[in-house]
Amino acid sequence: MRLDKFMKVARLSKRRTVAKEALEAGRVLRAGHALKAGYQVKAGDELEIHYARRTVTVRVLAVPERPGARVDPATLYEVLAEHAEELPPL
């Protein structure tokens, strides 16, 4: 399954287009390398996702065979680390 679609199905992103924009901006990394939207996600992949004010590292546990099937997003990945980024003082 494509990474942008996986992020949508797993609810790591609200919409697939938002996931694609994040990927194009280089805000999703695997082993220190930026990924593209077409990357084929596999179980065991560790992804580092940079949101606006936090960074989340997740491990992919499962990839659904059918993206339209009812799947509990919590069963697709586990959060390994989460860091809130401090805002600089004004």
PDB file of N, CA, C and O in Angstrom:
ATOM      1  N   MET A   1       0.850  -1.168   0.000  1.00  0.00           N
ATOM      2  CA  MET A   1       0.000   0.000   0.000  1.00  0.00           C
ATOM      3  C   MET A   1       0.899   1.235   0.000  1.00  0.00           C
ATOM      4  O   MET A   1       1.929   1.275   0.672  1.00  0.00           O
ATOM      5  N   ARG A   2       0.489   2.225  -0.758  1.00  0.00           N
ATOM      6  CA  ARG A   2       1.230   3.480  -0.836  1.00  0.00           C
ATOM      7  C   ARG A   2       1.247   4.167   0.536  1.00  0.00           C
ATOM      8  O   ARG A   2       0.296   4.055   1.309  1.00  0.00           O
ATOM      9  N   LEU A   3       2.330   4.870   0.820  1.00  0.00           N
ATOM     10  CA  LEU A   3       2.485   5.513   2.118  1.00  0.00           C
ATOM     11  C   LEU A   3       1.430   6.585   2.357  1.00  0.00           C
ATOM     12  O   LEU A   3       0.906   6.684   3.467  1.00  0.00           O
ATOM     13  N   ASP A   4       1.105   7.385   1.358  1.00  0.00           N
ATOM     14  CA  ASP A   4       0.095   8.432   1.567  1.00  0.00           C
ATOM     15  C   ASP A   4      -1.269   7.820   1.898  1.00  0.00           C
ATOM     16  O   ASP A   4      -2.005   8.352   2.729  1.00  0.00           O
ATOM     17  N   LYS A   5      -1.600   6.715   1.256  1.00  0.00           N
ATOM     18  CA  LYS A   5      -2.867   6.028   1.543  1.00  0.00           C
ATOM     19  C   LYS A   5      -2.833   5.388   2.927  1.00  0.00           C
ATOM     20  O   LYS A   5      -3.829   5.425   3.650  1.00  0.00           O
ATOM     21  N   PHE A   6      -1.683   4.796   3.307  1.00  0.00           N
ATOM     22  CA  PHE A   6      -1.562   4.189   4.630  1.00  0.00           C
ATOM     23  C   PHE A   6      -1.735   5.239   5.725  1.00  0.00           C
ATOM     24  O   PHE A   6      -2.414   4.995   6.722  1.00  0.00           O
ATOM     25  N   MET A   7      -1.122   6.405   5.538  1.00  0.00           N
ATOM     26  CA  MET A   7      -1.244   7.465   6.543  1.00  0.00           C
ATOM     27  C   MET A   7      -2.694   7.889   6.730  1.00  0.00           C
ATOM     28  O   MET A   7      -3.106   8.206   7.846  1.00  0.00           O
ATOM     29  N   LYS A   8      -3.465   7.897   5.664  1.00  0.00           N
ATOM     30  CA  LYS A   8      -4.885   8.246   5.742  1.00  0.00           C
ATOM     31  C   LYS A   8      -5.661   7.140   6.457  1.00  0.00           C
ATOM     32  O   LYS A   8      -6.437   7.424   7.369  1.00  0.00           O
ATOM     33  N   VAL A   9      -5.461   5.884   6.054  1.00  0.00           N
ATOM     34  CA  VAL A   9      -6.185   4.750   6.634  1.00  0.00           C
ATOM     35  C   VAL A   9      -5.847   4.606   8.121  1.00  0.00           C
ATOM     36  O   VAL A   9      -6.727   4.308   8.928  1.00  0.00           O
ATOM     37  N   ALA A  10      -4.577   4.817   8.490  1.00  0.00           N
ATOM     38  CA  ALA A  10      -4.144   4.680   9.872  1.00  0.00           C
ATOM     39  C   ALA A  10      -4.437   5.936  10.697  1.00  0.00           C
ATOM     40  O   ALA A  10      -4.158   5.981  11.895  1.00  0.00           O
ATOM     41  N   ARG A  11      -4.988   6.926  10.059  1.00  0.00           N
ATOM     42  CA  ARG A  11      -5.324   8.205  10.695  1.00  0.00           C
ATOM     43  C   ARG A  11      -4.104   8.925  11.259  1.00  0.00           C
ATOM     44  O   ARG A  11      -4.182   9.597  12.287  1.00  0.00           O
ATOM     45  N   LEU A  12      -2.986   8.776  10.573  1.00  0.00           N
ATOM     46  CA  LEU A  12      -1.808   9.571  10.878  1.00  0.00           C
ATOM     47  C   LEU A  12      -1.902  10.916  10.178  1.00  0.00           C
ATOM     48  O   LEU A  12      -1.147  11.842  10.475  1.00  0.00           O
ATOM     49  N   SER A  13      -2.837  11.006   9.249  1.00  0.00           N
ATOM     50  CA  SER A  13      -3.126  12.234   8.520  1.00  0.00           C
ATOM     51  C   SER A  13      -4.634  12.301   8.298  1.00  0.00           C
ATOM     52  O   SER A  13      -5.285  11.275   8.100  1.00  0.00           O
ATOM     53  N   LYS A  14      -5.181  13.511   8.332  1.00  0.00           N
ATOM     54  CA  LYS A  14      -6.633  13.638   8.174  1.00  0.00           C
ATOM     55  C   LYS A  14      -7.092  13.315   6.755  1.00  0.00           C
ATOM     56  O   LYS A  14      -8.136  12.696   6.548  1.00  0.00           O
ATOM     57  N   ARG A  15      -6.292  13.746   5.786  1.00  0.00           N
ATOM     58  CA  ARG A  15      -6.648  13.501   4.384  1.00  0.00           C
ATOM     59  C   ARG A  15      -5.419  13.021   3.626  1.00  0.00           C
ATOM     60  O   ARG A  15      -4.284  13.303   4.010  1.00  0.00           O
ATOM     61  N   ARG A  16      -5.661  12.301   2.559  1.00  0.00           N
ATOM     62  CA  ARG A  16      -4.559  11.775   1.746  1.00  0.00           C
ATOM     63  C   ARG A  16      -3.765  12.912   1.112  1.00  0.00           C
ATOM     64  O   ARG A  16      -2.545  12.812   0.976  1.00  0.00           O
ATOM     65  N   THR A  17      -4.437  13.984   0.726  1.00  0.00           N
ATOM     66  CA  THR A  17      -3.724  15.105   0.117  1.00  0.00           C
ATOM     67  C   THR A  17      -2.788  15.775   1.126  1.00  0.00           C
ATOM     68  O   THR A  17      -1.702  16.228   0.765  1.00  0.00           O
ATOM     69  N   VAL A  18      -3.210  15.834   2.384  1.00  0.00           N
ATOM     70  CA  VAL A  18      -2.351  16.399   3.433  1.00  0.00           C
ATOM     71  C   VAL A  18      -1.136  15.504   3.637  1.00  0.00           C
ATOM     72  O   VAL A  18      -0.023  16.000   3.810  1.00  0.00           O
ATOM     73  N   ALA A  19      -1.339  14.195   3.619  1.00  0.00           N
ATOM     74  CA  ALA A  19      -0.229  13.253   3.747  1.00  0.00           C
ATOM     75  C   ALA A  19       0.733  13.423   2.573  1.00  0.00           C
ATOM     76  O   ALA A  19       1.950  13.415   2.759  1.00  0.00           O
ATOM     77  N   LYS A  20       0.197  13.573   1.380  1.00  0.00           N
ATOM     78  CA  LYS A  20       1.045  13.729   0.191  1.00  0.00           C
ATOM     79  C   LYS A  20       1.865  15.013   0.270  1.00  0.00           C
ATOM     80  O   LYS A  20       3.039  15.026  -0.098  1.00  0.00           O
ATOM     81  N   GLU A  21       1.250  16.090   0.747  1.00  0.00           N
ATOM     82  CA  GLU A  21       1.975  17.356   0.897  1.00  0.00           C
ATOM     83  C   GLU A  21       3.106  17.220   1.913  1.00  0.00           C
ATOM     84  O   GLU A  21       4.200  17.740   1.695  1.00  0.00           O
ATOM     85  N   ALA A  22       2.849  16.522   3.023  1.00  0.00           N
ATOM     86  CA  ALA A  22       3.885  16.303   4.037  1.00  0.00           C
ATOM     87  C   ALA A  22       5.036  15.482   3.460  1.00  0.00           C
ATOM     88  O   ALA A  22       6.204  15.757   3.733  1.00  0.00           O
ATOM     89  N   LEU A  23       4.699  14.484   2.669  1.00  0.00           N
ATOM     90  CA  LEU A  23       5.727  13.649   2.052  1.00  0.00           C
ATOM     91  C   LEU A  23       6.553  14.441   1.047  1.00  0.00           C
ATOM     92  O   LEU A  23       7.774  14.294   0.993  1.00  0.00           O
ATOM     93  N   GLU A  24       5.901  15.270   0.259  1.00  0.00           N
ATOM     94  CA  GLU A  24       6.620  16.086  -0.722  1.00  0.00           C
ATOM     95  C   GLU A  24       7.529  17.104  -0.042  1.00  0.00           C
ATOM     96  O   GLU A  24       8.561  17.486  -0.594  1.00  0.00           O
ATOM     97  N   ALA A  25       7.144  17.547   1.170  1.00  0.00           N
ATOM     98  CA  ALA A  25       7.951  18.514   1.916  1.00  0.00           C
ATOM     99  C   ALA A  25       9.081  17.844   2.688  1.00  0.00           C
ATOM    100  O   ALA A  25       9.893  18.530   3.309  1.00  0.00           O
ATOM    101  N   GLY A  26       9.146  16.506   2.659  1.00  0.00           N
ATOM    102  CA  GLY A  26      10.216  15.785   3.334  1.00  0.00           C
ATOM    103  C   GLY A  26      10.027  15.667   4.836  1.00  0.00           C
ATOM    104  O   GLY A  26      11.006  15.555   5.573  1.00  0.00           O
ATOM    105  N   ARG A  27       8.779  15.690   5.303  1.00  0.00           N
ATOM    106  CA  ARG A  27       8.512  15.634   6.738  1.00  0.00           C
ATOM    107  C   ARG A  27       8.236  14.222   7.248  1.00  0.00           C
ATOM    108  O   ARG A  27       7.918  14.045   8.424  1.00  0.00           O
ATOM    109  N   VAL A  28       8.353  13.222   6.389  1.00  0.00           N
ATOM    110  CA  VAL A  28       8.201  11.827   6.810  1.00  0.00           C
ATOM    111  C   VAL A  28       9.487  11.098   6.428  1.00  0.00           C
ATOM    112  O   VAL A  28       9.874  11.056   5.260  1.00  0.00           O
ATOM    113  N   LEU A  29      10.143  10.522   7.447  1.00  0.00           N
ATOM    114  CA  LEU A  29      11.447   9.899   7.238  1.00  0.00           C
ATOM    115  C   LEU A  29      11.425   8.431   7.628  1.00  0.00           C
ATOM    116  O   LEU A  29      10.664   8.012   8.500  1.00  0.00           O
ATOM    117  N   ARG A  30      12.267   7.668   6.970  1.00  0.00           N
ATOM    118  CA  ARG A  30      12.534   6.272   7.343  1.00  0.00           C
ATOM    119  C   ARG A  30      14.038   6.109   7.288  1.00  0.00           C
ATOM    120  O   ARG A  30      14.650   6.320   6.241  1.00  0.00           O
ATOM    121  N   ALA A  31      14.638   5.735   8.403  1.00  0.00           N
ATOM    122  CA  ALA A  31      16.098   5.577   8.513  1.00  0.00           C
ATOM    123  C   ALA A  31      16.824   6.855   8.094  1.00  0.00           C
ATOM    124  O   ALA A  31      17.890   6.798   7.482  1.00  0.00           O
ATOM    125  N   GLY A  32      16.244   7.995   8.423  1.00  0.00           N
ATOM    126  CA  GLY A  32      16.880   9.272   8.129  1.00  0.00           C
ATOM    127  C   GLY A  32      16.695   9.791   6.719  1.00  0.00           C
ATOM    128  O   GLY A  32      17.208  10.859   6.389  1.00  0.00           O
ATOM    129  N   HIS A  33      15.974   9.064   5.876  1.00  0.00           N
ATOM    130  CA  HIS A  33      15.770   9.472   4.490  1.00  0.00           C
ATOM    131  C   HIS A  33      14.305   9.836   4.262  1.00  0.00           C
ATOM    132  O   HIS A  33      13.403   9.136   4.721  1.00  0.00           O
ATOM    133  N   ALA A  34      14.080  10.934   3.551  1.00  0.00           N
ATOM    134  CA  ALA A  34      12.720  11.368   3.240  1.00  0.00           C
ATOM    135  C   ALA A  34      12.079  10.367   2.280  1.00  0.00           C
ATOM    136  O   ALA A  34      12.725   9.846   1.370  1.00  0.00           O
ATOM    137  N   LEU A  35      10.792  10.114   2.508  1.00  0.00           N
ATOM    138  CA  LEU A  35      10.049   9.166   1.679  1.00  0.00           C
ATOM    139  C   LEU A  35       9.129   9.886   0.711  1.00  0.00           C
ATOM    140  O   LEU A  35       8.752  11.037   0.927  1.00  0.00           O
ATOM    141  N   LYS A  36       8.776   9.191  -0.357  1.00  0.00           N
ATOM    142  CA  LYS A  36       7.826   9.723  -1.328  1.00  0.00           C
ATOM    143  C   LYS A  36       6.466   9.073  -1.110  1.00  0.00           C
ATOM    144  O   LYS A  36       6.360   8.042  -0.445  1.00  0.00           O
ATOM    145  N   ALA A  37       5.426   9.682  -1.673  1.00  0.00           N
ATOM    146  CA  ALA A  37       4.053   9.201  -1.488  1.00  0.00           C
ATOM    147  C   ALA A  37       3.874   7.779  -2.001  1.00  0.00           C
ATOM    148  O   ALA A  37       3.057   7.037  -1.457  1.00  0.00           O
ATOM    149  N   GLY A  38       4.601   7.382  -3.015  1.00  0.00           N
ATOM    150  CA  GLY A  38       4.452   6.060  -3.614  1.00  0.00           C
ATOM    151  C   GLY A  38       5.225   4.960  -2.912  1.00  0.00           C
ATOM    152  O   GLY A  38       5.190   3.813  -3.358  1.00  0.00           O
ATOM    153  N   TYR A  39       5.920   5.271  -1.831  1.00  0.00           N
ATOM    154  CA  TYR A  39       6.675   4.250  -1.096  1.00  0.00           C
ATOM    155  C   TYR A  39       5.725   3.159  -0.628  1.00  0.00           C
ATOM    156  O   TYR A  39       4.668   3.456  -0.071  1.00  0.00           O
ATOM    157  N   GLN A  40       6.090   1.902  -0.847  1.00  0.00           N
ATOM    158  CA  GLN A  40       5.258   0.768  -0.450  1.00  0.00           C
ATOM    159  C   GLN A  40       5.550   0.413   1.014  1.00  0.00           C
ATOM    160  O   GLN A  40       6.632  -0.074   1.342  1.00  0.00           O
ATOM    161  N   VAL A  41       4.584   0.659   1.870  1.00  0.00           N
ATOM    162  CA  VAL A  41       4.739   0.426   3.304  1.00  0.00           C
ATOM    163  C   VAL A  41       4.747  -1.069   3.590  1.00  0.00           C
ATOM    164  O   VAL A  41       3.985  -1.831   2.996  1.00  0.00           O
ATOM    165  N   LYS A  42       5.629  -1.483   4.517  1.00  0.00           N
ATOM    166  CA  LYS A  42       5.714  -2.874   4.934  1.00  0.00           C
ATOM    167  C   LYS A  42       5.649  -2.932   6.451  1.00  0.00           C
ATOM    168  O   LYS A  42       6.051  -1.989   7.132  1.00  0.00           O
ATOM    169  N   ALA A  43       5.149  -4.027   6.973  1.00  0.00           N
ATOM    170  CA  ALA A  43       5.136  -4.226   8.419  1.00  0.00           C
ATOM    171  C   ALA A  43       6.575  -4.202   8.916  1.00  0.00           C
ATOM    172  O   ALA A  43       7.454  -4.811   8.306  1.00  0.00           O
ATOM    173  N   GLY A  44       6.816  -3.507  10.014  1.00  0.00           N
ATOM    174  CA  GLY A  44       8.160  -3.389  10.567  1.00  0.00           C
ATOM    175  C   GLY A  44       8.830  -2.068  10.247  1.00  0.00           C
ATOM    176  O   GLY A  44       9.826  -1.720  10.882  1.00  0.00           O
ATOM    177  N   ASP A  45       8.311  -1.320   9.276  1.00  0.00           N
ATOM    178  CA  ASP A  45       8.886  -0.015   8.946  1.00  0.00           C
ATOM    179  C   ASP A  45       8.741   0.929  10.131  1.00  0.00           C
ATOM    180  O   ASP A  45       7.689   0.972  10.769  1.00  0.00           O
ATOM    181  N   GLU A  46       9.801   1.690  10.429  1.00  0.00           N
ATOM    182  CA  GLU A  46       9.737   2.725  11.446  1.00  0.00           C
ATOM    183  C   GLU A  46       9.757   4.071  10.752  1.00  0.00           C
ATOM    184  O   GLU A  46      10.694   4.396  10.022  1.00  0.00           O
ATOM    185  N   LEU A  47       8.716   4.847  10.985  1.00  0.00           N
ATOM    186  CA  LEU A  47       8.546   6.134  10.322  1.00  0.00           C
ATOM    187  C   LEU A  47       8.634   7.262  11.335  1.00  0.00           C
ATOM    188  O   LEU A  47       8.077   7.172  12.429  1.00  0.00           O
ATOM    189  N   GLU A  48       9.329   8.315  10.967  1.00  0.00           N
ATOM    190  CA  GLU A  48       9.421   9.518  11.795  1.00  0.00           C
ATOM    191  C   GLU A  48       8.621  10.605  11.085  1.00  0.00           C
ATOM    192  O   GLU A  48       8.961  11.011   9.974  1.00  0.00           O
ATOM    193  N   ILE A  49       7.561  11.069  11.731  1.00  0.00           N
ATOM    194  CA  ILE A  49       6.650  12.026  11.112  1.00  0.00           C
ATOM    195  C   ILE A  49       6.759  13.355  11.851  1.00  0.00           C
ATOM    196  O   ILE A  49       6.546  13.423  13.061  1.00  0.00           O
ATOM    197  N   HIS A  50       7.093  14.406  11.113  1.00  0.00           N
ATOM    198  CA  HIS A  50       7.228  15.748  11.685  1.00  0.00           C
ATOM    199  C   HIS A  50       5.950  16.529  11.420  1.00  0.00           C
ATOM    200  O   HIS A  50       5.675  16.943  10.293  1.00  0.00           O
ATOM    201  N   TYR A  51       5.171  16.721  12.488  1.00  0.00           N
ATOM    202  CA  TYR A  51       3.981  17.559  12.405  1.00  0.00           C
ATOM    203  C   TYR A  51       4.400  18.993  12.724  1.00  0.00           C
ATOM    204  O   TYR A  51       5.586  19.255  12.927  1.00  0.00           O
ATOM    205  N   ALA A  52       3.456  19.913  12.769  1.00  0.00           N
ATOM    206  CA  ALA A  52       3.766  21.326  12.983  1.00  0.00           C
ATOM    207  C   ALA A  52       4.518  21.560  14.298  1.00  0.00           C
ATOM    208  O   ALA A  52       5.511  22.287  14.322  1.00  0.00           O
ATOM    209  N   ARG A  53       4.047  20.946  15.396  1.00  0.00           N
ATOM    210  CA  ARG A  53       4.656  21.219  16.693  1.00  0.00           C
ATOM    211  C   ARG A  53       5.090  19.972  17.449  1.00  0.00           C
ATOM    212  O   ARG A  53       5.395  20.037  18.640  1.00  0.00           O
ATOM    213  N   ARG A  54       5.118  18.854  16.769  1.00  0.00           N
ATOM    214  CA  ARG A  54       5.556  17.628  17.430  1.00  0.00           C
ATOM    215  C   ARG A  54       6.113  16.662  16.398  1.00  0.00           C
ATOM    216  O   ARG A  54       5.827  16.754  15.204  1.00  0.00           O
ATOM    217  N   THR A  55       6.908  15.744  16.894  1.00  0.00           N
ATOM    218  CA  THR A  55       7.479  14.696  16.060  1.00  0.00           C
ATOM    219  C   THR A  55       7.071  13.359  16.661  1.00  0.00           C
ATOM    220  O   THR A  55       7.208  13.142  17.865  1.00  0.00           O
ATOM    221  N   VAL A  56       6.570  12.468  15.817  1.00  0.00           N
ATOM    222  CA  VAL A  56       6.107  11.163  16.267  1.00  0.00           C
ATOM    223  C   VAL A  56       6.861  10.081  15.498  1.00  0.00           C
ATOM    224  O   VAL A  56       6.986  10.148  14.275  1.00  0.00           O
ATOM    225  N   THR A  57       7.360   9.089  16.225  1.00  0.00           N
ATOM    226  CA  THR A  57       7.994   7.928  15.607  1.00  0.00           C
ATOM    227  C   THR A  57       7.075   6.734  15.808  1.00  0.00           C
ATOM    228  O   THR A  57       6.703   6.411  16.936  1.00  0.00           O
ATOM    229  N   VAL A  58       6.708   6.077  14.707  1.00  0.00           N
ATOM    230  CA  VAL A  58       5.794   4.940  14.776  1.00  0.00           C
ATOM    231  C   VAL A  58       6.410   3.728  14.082  1.00  0.00           C
ATOM    232  O   VAL A  58       7.243   3.863  13.187  1.00  0.00           O
ATOM    233  N   ARG A  59       5.984   2.548  14.512  1.00  0.00           N
ATOM    234  CA  ARG A  59       6.363   1.299  13.847  1.00  0.00           C
ATOM    235  C   ARG A  59       5.105   0.724  13.224  1.00  0.00           C
ATOM    236  O   ARG A  59       4.085   0.576  13.897  1.00  0.00           O
ATOM    237  N   VAL A  60       5.173   0.400  11.947  1.00  0.00           N
ATOM    238  CA  VAL A  60       4.045  -0.184  11.238  1.00  0.00           C
ATOM    239  C   VAL A  60       3.916  -1.638  11.673  1.00  0.00           C
ATOM    240  O   VAL A  60       4.859  -2.420  11.554  1.00  0.00           O
ATOM    241  N   LEU A  61       2.735  -1.989  12.181  1.00  0.00           N
ATOM    242  CA  LEU A  61       2.485  -3.360  12.631  1.00  0.00           C
ATOM    243  C   LEU A  61       1.814  -4.199  11.556  1.00  0.00           C
ATOM    244  O   LEU A  61       2.100  -5.389  11.417  1.00  0.00           O
ATOM    245  N   ALA A  62       0.921  -3.575  10.798  1.00  0.00           N
ATOM    246  CA  ALA A  62       0.191  -4.300   9.760  1.00  0.00           C
ATOM    247  C   ALA A  62      -0.222  -3.331   8.671  1.00  0.00           C
ATOM    248  O   ALA A  62      -0.411  -2.138   8.909  1.00  0.00           O
ATOM    249  N   VAL A  63      -0.358  -3.867   7.482  1.00  0.00           N
ATOM    250  CA  VAL A  63      -0.828  -3.091   6.342  1.00  0.00           C
ATOM    251  C   VAL A  63      -2.099  -3.767   5.842  1.00  0.00           C
ATOM    252  O   VAL A  63      -2.055  -4.933   5.450  1.00  0.00           O
ATOM    253  N   PRO A  64      -3.239  -3.058   5.846  1.00  0.00           N
ATOM    254  CA  PRO A  64      -4.480  -3.701   5.405  1.00  0.00           C
ATOM    255  C   PRO A  64      -4.424  -4.060   3.924  1.00  0.00           C
ATOM    256  O   PRO A  64      -3.861  -3.321   3.116  1.00  0.00           O
ATOM    257  N   GLU A  65      -5.016  -5.203   3.578  1.00  0.00           N
ATOM    258  CA  GLU A  65      -5.031  -5.637   2.187  1.00  0.00           C
ATOM    259  C   GLU A  65      -5.989  -4.791   1.365  1.00  0.00           C
ATOM    260  O   GLU A  65      -5.709  -4.452   0.215  1.00  0.00           O
ATOM    261  N   ARG A  66      -7.127  -4.453   1.973  1.00  0.00           N
ATOM    262  CA  ARG A  66      -8.113  -3.614   1.300  1.00  0.00           C
ATOM    263  C   ARG A  66      -8.259  -2.316   2.078  1.00  0.00           C
ATOM    264  O   ARG A  66      -8.711  -2.336   3.223  1.00  0.00           O
ATOM    265  N   PRO A  67      -7.888  -1.192   1.484  1.00  0.00           N
ATOM    266  CA  PRO A  67      -7.938   0.068   2.223  1.00  0.00           C
ATOM    267  C   PRO A  67      -9.355   0.489   2.606  1.00  0.00           C
ATOM    268  O   PRO A  67      -9.520   1.241   3.566  1.00  0.00           O
ATOM    269  N   GLY A  68     -10.367   0.036   1.900  1.00  0.00           N
ATOM    270  CA  GLY A  68     -11.734   0.419   2.205  1.00  0.00           C
ATOM    271  C   GLY A  68     -12.362  -0.396   3.316  1.00  0.00           C
ATOM    272  O   GLY A  68     -13.427  -0.037   3.818  1.00  0.00           O
ATOM    273  N   ALA A  69     -11.721  -1.489   3.712  1.00  0.00           N
ATOM    274  CA  ALA A  69     -12.276  -2.359   4.753  1.00  0.00           C
ATOM    275  C   ALA A  69     -12.227  -1.649   6.103  1.00  0.00           C
ATOM    276  O   ALA A  69     -11.341  -0.832   6.357  1.00  0.00           O
ATOM    277  N   ARG A  70     -13.181  -1.969   6.952  1.00  0.00           N
ATOM    278  CA  ARG A  70     -13.212  -1.386   8.301  1.00  0.00           C
ATOM    279  C   ARG A  70     -12.065  -1.967   9.112  1.00  0.00           C
ATOM    280  O   ARG A  70     -12.049  -3.157   9.424  1.00  0.00           O
ATOM    281  N   VAL A  71     -11.118  -1.120   9.445  1.00  0.00           N
ATOM    282  CA  VAL A  71      -9.946  -1.538  10.198  1.00  0.00           C
ATOM    283  C   VAL A  71      -9.753  -0.565  11.354  1.00  0.00           C
ATOM    284  O   VAL A  71      -9.888   0.646  11.179  1.00  0.00           O
ATOM    285  N   ASP A  72      -9.442  -1.087  12.525  1.00  0.00           N
ATOM    286  CA  ASP A  72      -9.144  -0.232  13.667  1.00  0.00           C
ATOM    287  C   ASP A  72      -7.749   0.355  13.462  1.00  0.00           C
ATOM    288  O   ASP A  72      -6.767  -0.386  13.443  1.00  0.00           O
ATOM    289  N   PRO A  73      -7.648   1.687  13.307  1.00  0.00           N
ATOM    290  CA  PRO A  73      -6.338   2.296  13.043  1.00  0.00           C
ATOM    291  C   PRO A  73      -5.299   1.999  14.124  1.00  0.00           C
ATOM    292  O   PRO A  73      -4.102   1.967  13.837  1.00  0.00           O
ATOM    293  N   ALA A  74      -5.740   1.783  15.356  1.00  0.00           N
ATOM    294  CA  ALA A  74      -4.802   1.518  16.448  1.00  0.00           C
ATOM    295  C   ALA A  74      -4.059   0.196  16.260  1.00  0.00           C
ATOM    296  O   ALA A  74      -3.001   0.001  16.857  1.00  0.00           O
ATOM    297  N   THR A  75      -4.586  -0.706  15.452  1.00  0.00           N
ATOM    298  CA  THR A  75      -3.932  -1.997  15.235  1.00  0.00           C
ATOM    299  C   THR A  75      -2.901  -1.944  14.107  1.00  0.00           C
ATOM    300  O   THR A  75      -2.177  -2.916  13.892  1.00  0.00           O
ATOM    301  N   LEU A  76      -2.826  -0.826  13.386  1.00  0.00           N
ATOM    302  CA  LEU A  76      -1.926  -0.727  12.248  1.00  0.00           C
ATOM    303  C   LEU A  76      -0.526  -0.242  12.610  1.00  0.00           C
ATOM    304  O   LEU A  76       0.431  -0.511  11.885  1.00  0.00           O
ATOM    305  N   TYR A  77      -0.402   0.474  13.732  1.00  0.00           N
ATOM    306  CA  TYR A  77       0.907   0.996  14.116  1.00  0.00           C
ATOM    307  C   TYR A  77       0.978   1.155  15.626  1.00  0.00           C
ATOM    308  O   TYR A  77      -0.036   1.155  16.324  1.00  0.00           O
ATOM    309  N   GLU A  78       2.222   1.294  16.113  1.00  0.00           N
ATOM    310  CA  GLU A  78       2.436   1.608  17.526  1.00  0.00           C
ATOM    311  C   GLU A  78       3.346   2.822  17.603  1.00  0.00           C
ATOM    312  O   GLU A  78       4.276   2.969  16.809  1.00  0.00           O
ATOM    313  N   VAL A  79       3.072   3.682  18.561  1.00  0.00           N
ATOM    314  CA  VAL A  79       3.883   4.882  18.757  1.00  0.00           C
ATOM    315  C   VAL A  79       5.101   4.504  19.584  1.00  0.00           C
ATOM    316  O   VAL A  79       4.979   3.984  20.694  1.00  0.00           O
ATOM    317  N   LEU A  80       6.275   4.771  19.030  1.00  0.00           N
ATOM    318  CA  LEU A  80       7.526   4.465  19.730  1.00  0.00           C
ATOM    319  C   LEU A  80       8.016   5.661  20.538  1.00  0.00           C
ATOM    320  O   LEU A  80       8.535   5.500  21.642  1.00  0.00           O
ATOM    321  N   ALA A  81       7.849   6.860  19.986  1.00  0.00           N
ATOM    322  CA  ALA A  81       8.302   8.074  20.665  1.00  0.00           C
ATOM    323  C   ALA A  81       7.484   9.250  20.164  1.00  0.00           C
ATOM    324  O   ALA A  81       7.022   9.275  19.023  1.00  0.00           O
ATOM    325  N   GLU A  82       7.317  10.223  21.051  1.00  0.00           N
ATOM    326  CA  GLU A  82       6.605  11.440  20.680  1.00  0.00           C
ATOM    327  C   GLU A  82       7.276  12.597  21.405  1.00  0.00           C
ATOM    328  O   GLU A  82       7.440  12.570  22.624  1.00  0.00           O
ATOM    329  N   HIS A  83       7.660  13.606  20.643  1.00  0.00           N
ATOM    330  CA  HIS A  83       8.345  14.749  21.193  1.00  0.00           C
ATOM    331  C   HIS A  83       7.617  16.031  20.802  1.00  0.00           C
ATOM    332  O   HIS A  83       7.388  16.289  19.620  1.00  0.00           O
ATOM    333  N   ALA A  84       7.258  16.826  21.800  1.00  0.00           N
ATOM    334  CA  ALA A  84       6.676  18.134  21.520  1.00  0.00           C
ATOM    335  C   ALA A  84       7.808  19.113  21.314  1.00  0.00           C
ATOM    336  O   ALA A  84       8.778  19.127  22.071  1.00  0.00           O
ATOM    337  N   GLU A  85       7.681  19.929  20.288  1.00  0.00           N
ATOM    338  CA  GLU A  85       8.729  20.903  19.995  1.00  0.00           C
ATOM    339  C   GLU A  85       8.425  22.205  20.710  1.00  0.00           C
ATOM    340  O   GLU A  85       7.312  22.726  20.648  1.00  0.00           O
ATOM    341  N   GLU A  86       9.425  22.709  21.380  1.00  0.00           N
ATOM    342  CA  GLU A  86       9.268  23.953  22.128  1.00  0.00           C
ATOM    343  C   GLU A  86       9.239  25.141  21.174  1.00  0.00           C
ATOM    344  O   GLU A  86       9.989  25.208  20.201  1.00  0.00           O
ATOM    345  N   LEU A  87       8.354  26.068  21.486  1.00  0.00           N
ATOM    346  CA  LEU A  87       8.318  27.306  20.713  1.00  0.00           C
ATOM    347  C   LEU A  87       9.330  28.285  21.284  1.00  0.00           C
ATOM    348  O   LEU A  87       9.491  28.351  22.502  1.00  0.00           O
ATOM    349  N   PRO A  88      10.011  29.043  20.445  1.00  0.00           N
ATOM    350  CA  PRO A  88      10.975  30.002  20.960  1.00  0.00           C
ATOM    351  C   PRO A  88      10.233  31.130  21.696  1.00  0.00           C
ATOM    352  O   PRO A  88       9.118  31.490  21.320  1.00  0.00           O
ATOM    353  N   PRO A  89      10.859  31.685  22.748  1.00  0.00           N
ATOM    354  CA  PRO A  89      10.216  32.780  23.481  1.00  0.00           C
ATOM    355  C   PRO A  89      10.082  34.019  22.604  1.00  0.00           C
ATOM    356  O   PRO A  89      10.887  34.261  21.706  1.00  0.00           O
ATOM    357  N   LEU A  90       9.056  34.783  22.887  1.00  0.00           N
ATOM    358  CA  LEU A  90       8.817  36.002  22.098  1.00  0.00           C
ATOM    359  C   LEU A  90       9.691  37.136  22.545  1.00  0.00           C
ATOM    360  O   LEU A  90       9.615  38.231  21.986  1.00  0.00           O
TER     361      LEU A  90
END
